[in-house]
Amino acid sequence: MTRKEFLKTFGIGTSVLLCASQAYGFLSKGTKTAKSIKGHIFKNDAPPQPWKWSIEGFHYATDGTKVQCQICPNRCILSPGDRSICRSKVNIGGKLYTLAYGNPCAIHVDPIEKKPLNHFYPGTPVLSIATAGCNFRCLNCQNWEISQRKPEEVHSSELFPEAVVEALFPPV
Ligand code: SF4
């Protein structure tokens, strides 16, 4: 079995198990025992309503009021009206919404060597799509102008995943 096949087979299964167990943990133990990095949540910073791009997140747990995002190890716990560490997720009315979906602020064709990949199709171009915000706070970030901004603070394009696929693979 190749490395790629191994990751495909076991990586997805492990992720599903981890998400399920973490969601169960949050719901069964309540927010007092769920682990989350504290101090970087933007309190009361969510827009009053989801905006036109917003969709409800897929990977989060809720007790009906607070939500806990299950996407990255920050495990943000958001009360209604709060914004996440990565600036792009908000709790509106007890649901987790992403403000970045279909809303990229950077679209480039890059050489694949710029990506954190090792000898993966060297010499080929790769499409880069970035949205505002980031779950890190690296002091040497070369993309700080978009990584440390909220989606509402940057110039964005309306570009949904279906349109990207259609542009790359036009129907024949
Ligand atoms: S930083 Fe963003 S992606 Fe990570 S847990 Fe918080 S809301 Fe989710």
py3Dmol code that shows the C-alpha trace and the ligand (Angstrom):
import py3Dmol

protein = """\
ATOM      1  CA  MET A   1       0.000   0.000   0.000  1.00  0.00           C
ATOM      2  CA  THR A   2       1.392   3.422  -0.938  1.00  0.00           C
ATOM      3  CA  ARG A   3       1.632   6.306   1.547  1.00  0.00           C
ATOM      4  CA  LYS A   4      -1.123   8.140  -0.331  1.00  0.00           C
ATOM      5  CA  GLU A   5      -3.439   5.110  -0.166  1.00  0.00           C
ATOM      6  CA  PHE A   6      -2.690   4.650   3.543  1.00  0.00           C
ATOM      7  CA  LEU A   7      -3.533   8.271   4.372  1.00  0.00           C
ATOM      8  CA  LYS A   8      -6.680   8.103   2.263  1.00  0.00           C
ATOM      9  CA  THR A   9      -7.865   4.900   3.931  1.00  0.00           C
ATOM     10  CA  PHE A  10      -6.960   5.557   7.552  1.00  0.00           C
ATOM     11  CA  GLY A  11      -6.717   9.352   7.710  1.00  0.00           C
ATOM     12  CA  ILE A  12     -10.380   9.913   6.863  1.00  0.00           C
ATOM     13  CA  GLY A  13     -11.561   7.219   9.261  1.00  0.00           C
ATOM     14  CA  THR A  14      -9.458   8.618  12.093  1.00  0.00           C
ATOM     15  CA  SER A  15     -10.732  12.159  11.444  1.00  0.00           C
ATOM     16  CA  VAL A  16     -14.340  11.004  11.562  1.00  0.00           C
ATOM     17  CA  LEU A  17     -13.733   9.161  14.828  1.00  0.00           C
ATOM     18  CA  LEU A  18     -11.937  12.148  16.376  1.00  0.00           C
ATOM     19  CA  CYS A  19     -14.670  14.604  15.354  1.00  0.00           C
ATOM     20  CA  ALA A  20     -17.389  12.307  16.640  1.00  0.00           C
ATOM     21  CA  SER A  21     -15.672  11.716  19.978  1.00  0.00           C
ATOM     22  CA  GLN A  22     -14.936  15.423  20.443  1.00  0.00           C
ATOM     23  CA  ALA A  23     -18.489  16.412  19.594  1.00  0.00           C
ATOM     24  CA  TYR A  24     -19.737  13.805  22.064  1.00  0.00           C
ATOM     25  CA  GLY A  25     -17.308  15.087  24.719  1.00  0.00           C
ATOM     26  CA  PHE A  26     -18.475  18.673  24.385  1.00  0.00           C
ATOM     27  CA  LEU A  27     -22.134  17.753  24.465  1.00  0.00           C
ATOM     28  CA  SER A  28     -21.825  15.280  27.317  1.00  0.00           C
ATOM     29  CA  LYS A  29     -19.435  17.209  29.572  1.00  0.00           C
ATOM     30  CA  GLY A  30     -20.615  20.741  28.887  1.00  0.00           C
ATOM     31  CA  THR A  31     -18.452  23.740  28.178  1.00  0.00           C
ATOM     32  CA  LYS A  32     -16.721  23.804  31.576  1.00  0.00           C
ATOM     33  CA  THR A  33     -14.579  20.785  30.816  1.00  0.00           C
ATOM     34  CA  ALA A  34     -14.131  21.183  27.050  1.00  0.00           C
ATOM     35  CA  LYS A  35     -10.593  22.270  26.190  1.00  0.00           C
ATOM     36  CA  SER A  36     -10.219  25.548  24.351  1.00  0.00           C
ATOM     37  CA  ILE A  37      -7.542  28.216  24.097  1.00  0.00           C
ATOM     38  CA  LYS A  38      -8.878  31.132  26.089  1.00  0.00           C
ATOM     39  CA  GLY A  39      -8.230  34.823  25.739  1.00  0.00           C
ATOM     40  CA  HIS A  40      -8.287  35.231  21.960  1.00  0.00           C
ATOM     41  CA  ILE A  41     -11.990  35.039  21.271  1.00  0.00           C
ATOM     42  CA  PHE A  42     -13.434  38.297  19.975  1.00  0.00           C
ATOM     43  CA  LYS A  43     -16.288  38.891  22.396  1.00  0.00           C
ATOM     44  CA  ASN A  44     -19.501  40.380  20.974  1.00  0.00           C
ATOM     45  CA  ASP A  45     -17.898  40.969  17.576  1.00  0.00           C
ATOM     46  CA  ALA A  46     -20.213  38.963  15.304  1.00  0.00           C
ATOM     47  CA  PRO A  47     -22.431  40.745  12.798  1.00  0.00           C
ATOM     48  CA  PRO A  48     -26.074  40.728  13.918  1.00  0.00           C
ATOM     49  CA  GLN A  49     -27.105  38.525  10.973  1.00  0.00           C
ATOM     50  CA  PRO A  50     -25.246  36.042   8.771  1.00  0.00           C
ATOM     51  CA  TRP A  51     -24.284  37.875   5.584  1.00  0.00           C
ATOM     52  CA  LYS A  52     -24.996  36.720   2.069  1.00  0.00           C
ATOM     53  CA  TRP A  53     -22.007  34.394   1.862  1.00  0.00           C
ATOM     54  CA  SER A  54     -22.416  32.811   5.273  1.00  0.00           C
ATOM     55  CA  ILE A  55     -23.284  29.188   5.666  1.00  0.00           C
ATOM     56  CA  GLU A  56     -23.758  27.175   8.810  1.00  0.00           C
ATOM     57  CA  GLY A  57     -20.645  25.226   9.740  1.00  0.00           C
ATOM     58  CA  PHE A  58     -20.570  21.446   9.417  1.00  0.00           C
ATOM     59  CA  HIS A  59     -18.125  20.541  12.156  1.00  0.00           C
ATOM     60  CA  TYR A  60     -19.239  21.943  15.467  1.00  0.00           C
ATOM     61  CA  ALA A  61     -20.936  20.910  18.676  1.00  0.00           C
ATOM     62  CA  THR A  62     -23.521  22.888  20.569  1.00  0.00           C
ATOM     63  CA  ASP A  63     -25.460  22.835  23.803  1.00  0.00           C
ATOM     64  CA  GLY A  64     -28.135  24.959  22.136  1.00  0.00           C
ATOM     65  CA  THR A  65     -26.565  28.281  23.104  1.00  0.00           C
ATOM     66  CA  LYS A  66     -22.785  28.010  23.016  1.00  0.00           C
ATOM     67  CA  VAL A  67     -21.012  26.383  20.103  1.00  0.00           C
ATOM     68  CA  GLN A  68     -17.621  24.688  19.911  1.00  0.00           C
ATOM     69  CA  CYS A  69     -15.884  24.564  16.540  1.00  0.00           C
ATOM     70  CA  GLN A  70     -14.262  21.202  15.821  1.00  0.00           C
ATOM     71  CA  ILE A  71     -12.088  22.273  12.901  1.00  0.00           C
ATOM     72  CA  CYS A  72      -8.710  22.969  14.525  1.00  0.00           C
ATOM     73  CA  PRO A  73      -7.016  22.400  17.896  1.00  0.00           C
ATOM     74  CA  ASN A  74      -8.048  25.852  19.157  1.00  0.00           C
ATOM     75  CA  ARG A  75     -11.498  24.345  19.747  1.00  0.00           C
ATOM     76  CA  CYS A  76     -13.087  27.810  20.048  1.00  0.00           C
ATOM     77  CA  ILE A  77     -16.074  27.956  22.371  1.00  0.00           C
ATOM     78  CA  LEU A  78     -18.294  30.825  21.305  1.00  0.00           C
ATOM     79  CA  SER A  79     -21.227  32.355  23.126  1.00  0.00           C
ATOM     80  CA  PRO A  80     -23.897  34.040  21.000  1.00  0.00           C
ATOM     81  CA  GLY A  81     -22.364  37.147  19.393  1.00  0.00           C
ATOM     82  CA  ASP A  82     -18.750  35.971  19.695  1.00  0.00           C
ATOM     83  CA  ARG A  83     -16.202  35.685  16.896  1.00  0.00           C
ATOM     84  CA  SER A  84     -13.564  32.960  16.732  1.00  0.00           C
ATOM     85  CA  ILE A  85      -9.793  33.142  17.098  1.00  0.00           C
ATOM     86  CA  CYS A  86      -9.499  32.737  13.322  1.00  0.00           C
ATOM     87  CA  ARG A  87     -11.883  35.672  12.860  1.00  0.00           C
ATOM     88  CA  SER A  88     -14.059  33.897  10.299  1.00  0.00           C
ATOM     89  CA  LYS A  89     -16.469  31.899  12.481  1.00  0.00           C
ATOM     90  CA  VAL A  90     -19.250  33.430  14.558  1.00  0.00           C
ATOM     91  CA  ASN A  91     -22.029  32.295  16.836  1.00  0.00           C
ATOM     92  CA  ILE A  92     -25.301  33.790  15.683  1.00  0.00           C
ATOM     93  CA  GLY A  93     -28.374  32.609  17.516  1.00  0.00           C
ATOM     94  CA  GLY A  94     -26.709  29.453  18.868  1.00  0.00           C
ATOM     95  CA  LYS A  95     -25.408  28.310  15.471  1.00  0.00           C
ATOM     96  CA  LEU A  96     -21.874  28.433  14.098  1.00  0.00           C
ATOM     97  CA  TYR A  97     -21.567  30.324  10.828  1.00  0.00           C
ATOM     98  CA  THR A  98     -18.537  30.839   8.636  1.00  0.00           C
ATOM     99  CA  LEU A  99     -18.103  34.274   7.092  1.00  0.00           C
ATOM    100  CA  ALA A 100     -15.392  33.125   4.698  1.00  0.00           C
ATOM    101  CA  TYR A 101     -17.256  30.596   2.572  1.00  0.00           C
ATOM    102  CA  GLY A 102     -17.374  31.580  -1.105  1.00  0.00           C
ATOM    103  CA  ASN A 103     -15.562  34.778  -0.175  1.00  0.00           C
ATOM    104  CA  PRO A 104     -11.861  34.547  -1.114  1.00  0.00           C
ATOM    105  CA  CYS A 105      -9.588  37.581  -0.822  1.00  0.00           C
ATOM    106  CA  ALA A 106      -6.647  36.112  -2.773  1.00  0.00           C
ATOM    107  CA  ILE A 107      -6.739  34.030  -5.949  1.00  0.00           C
ATOM    108  CA  HIS A 108      -3.454  33.197  -7.682  1.00  0.00           C
ATOM    109  CA  VAL A 109      -1.802  30.624  -9.863  1.00  0.00           C
ATOM    110  CA  ASP A 110       1.450  29.823  -8.047  1.00  0.00           C
ATOM    111  CA  PRO A 111       4.379  27.513  -8.671  1.00  0.00           C
ATOM    112  CA  ILE A 112       3.732  24.393  -6.634  1.00  0.00           C
ATOM    113  CA  GLU A 113       7.129  24.833  -4.950  1.00  0.00           C
ATOM    114  CA  LYS A 114       5.593  27.634  -2.820  1.00  0.00           C
ATOM    115  CA  LYS A 115       3.380  25.062  -1.132  1.00  0.00           C
ATOM    116  CA  PRO A 116       4.292  22.933   1.881  1.00  0.00           C
ATOM    117  CA  LEU A 117       4.612  19.837  -0.281  1.00  0.00           C
ATOM    118  CA  ASN A 118       7.659  17.676  -0.820  1.00  0.00           C
ATOM    119  CA  HIS A 119       8.418  16.748  -4.443  1.00  0.00           C
ATOM    120  CA  PHE A 120       4.747  16.733  -5.383  1.00  0.00           C
ATOM    121  CA  TYR A 121       4.428  17.274  -9.143  1.00  0.00           C
ATOM    122  CA  PRO A 122       7.464  19.607  -9.275  1.00  0.00           C
ATOM    123  CA  GLY A 123       7.337  22.314 -11.927  1.00  0.00           C
ATOM    124  CA  THR A 124       3.544  22.423 -12.182  1.00  0.00           C
ATOM    125  CA  PRO A 125       1.298  25.430 -11.485  1.00  0.00           C
ATOM    126  CA  VAL A 126      -1.215  25.267  -8.645  1.00  0.00           C
ATOM    127  CA  LEU A 127      -4.323  27.326  -7.971  1.00  0.00           C
ATOM    128  CA  SER A 128      -4.193  29.140  -4.620  1.00  0.00           C
ATOM    129  CA  ILE A 129      -7.365  30.428  -3.014  1.00  0.00           C
ATOM    130  CA  ALA A 130      -7.224  32.160   0.373  1.00  0.00           C
ATOM    131  CA  THR A 131      -9.825  33.622   2.654  1.00  0.00           C
ATOM    132  CA  ALA A 132      -9.281  36.196   5.410  1.00  0.00           C
ATOM    133  CA  GLY A 133      -8.281  35.109   8.897  1.00  0.00           C
ATOM    134  CA  CYS A 134      -6.073  32.423  10.354  1.00  0.00           C
ATOM    135  CA  ASN A 135      -5.992  30.259  13.444  1.00  0.00           C
ATOM    136  CA  PHE A 136      -2.329  31.148  14.100  1.00  0.00           C
ATOM    137  CA  ARG A 137      -0.633  34.349  15.275  1.00  0.00           C
ATOM    138  CA  CYS A 138       2.841  33.866  13.761  1.00  0.00           C
ATOM    139  CA  LEU A 139       4.896  37.026  14.273  1.00  0.00           C
ATOM    140  CA  ASN A 140       6.733  36.517  10.977  1.00  0.00           C
ATOM    141  CA  CYS A 141       3.654  35.863   8.838  1.00  0.00           C
ATOM    142  CA  GLN A 142       4.216  36.984   5.240  1.00  0.00           C
ATOM    143  CA  ASN A 143       0.464  37.113   4.650  1.00  0.00           C
ATOM    144  CA  TRP A 144      -0.402  39.157   7.745  1.00  0.00           C
ATOM    145  CA  GLU A 145      -2.431  41.662   5.740  1.00  0.00           C
ATOM    146  CA  ILE A 146      -5.068  39.003   5.129  1.00  0.00           C
ATOM    147  CA  SER A 147      -4.317  36.438   7.842  1.00  0.00           C
ATOM    148  CA  GLN A 148      -4.853  38.900  10.687  1.00  0.00           C
ATOM    149  CA  ARG A 149      -7.993  40.456   9.265  1.00  0.00           C
ATOM    150  CA  LYS A 150     -11.671  39.695   9.429  1.00  0.00           C
ATOM    151  CA  PRO A 151     -13.476  38.760   6.214  1.00  0.00           C
ATOM    152  CA  GLU A 152     -15.345  42.096   6.370  1.00  0.00           C
ATOM    153  CA  GLU A 153     -12.039  44.026   6.485  1.00  0.00           C
ATOM    154  CA  VAL A 154     -10.554  42.826   3.196  1.00  0.00           C
ATOM    155  CA  HIS A 155     -11.533  43.142  -0.423  1.00  0.00           C
ATOM    156  CA  SER A 156     -13.083  39.831  -1.370  1.00  0.00           C
ATOM    157  CA  SER A 157     -14.488  38.209  -4.455  1.00  0.00           C
ATOM    158  CA  GLU A 158     -17.679  36.245  -4.633  1.00  0.00           C
ATOM    159  CA  LEU A 159     -16.450  32.846  -5.722  1.00  0.00           C
ATOM    160  CA  PHE A 160     -18.167  29.672  -4.701  1.00  0.00           C
ATOM    161  CA  PRO A 161     -16.605  26.218  -4.890  1.00  0.00           C
ATOM    162  CA  GLU A 162     -18.828  25.164  -7.791  1.00  0.00           C
ATOM    163  CA  ALA A 163     -17.597  28.110  -9.879  1.00  0.00           C
ATOM    164  CA  VAL A 164     -13.965  27.219  -9.185  1.00  0.00           C
ATOM    165  CA  VAL A 165     -14.503  23.636 -10.307  1.00  0.00           C
ATOM    166  CA  GLU A 166     -16.362  24.803 -13.392  1.00  0.00           C
ATOM    167  CA  ALA A 167     -13.565  27.230 -14.312  1.00  0.00           C
ATOM    168  CA  LEU A 168     -10.934  24.524 -13.928  1.00  0.00           C
ATOM    169  CA  PHE A 169     -12.927  21.758 -15.572  1.00  0.00           C
ATOM    170  CA  PRO A 170     -15.385  23.383 -18.009  1.00  0.00           C
ATOM    171  CA  PRO A 171     -18.217  21.083 -19.059  1.00  0.00           C
ATOM    172  CA  VAL A 172     -17.520  19.479 -22.437  1.00  0.00           C
TER     173      VAL A 172
END
"""
ligand_1 = """\
8
SF4
S -9.680 28.937 15.278
Fe -11.321 28.830 13.726
S -11.117 26.802 12.798
Fe -9.973 26.763 14.756
S -11.457 25.995 16.274
Fe -11.544 28.252 16.315
S -13.240 28.709 14.875
Fe -12.616 26.624 14.460
"""
view = py3Dmol.view(width=600, height=400)
view.addModel(protein, "pdb")
view.setStyle({"model": 0}, {"cartoon": {"style": "trace"}})
view.addModel(ligand_1, "xyz")
view.setStyle({"model": 1}, {"stick": {}})
view.zoomTo()
view.show()
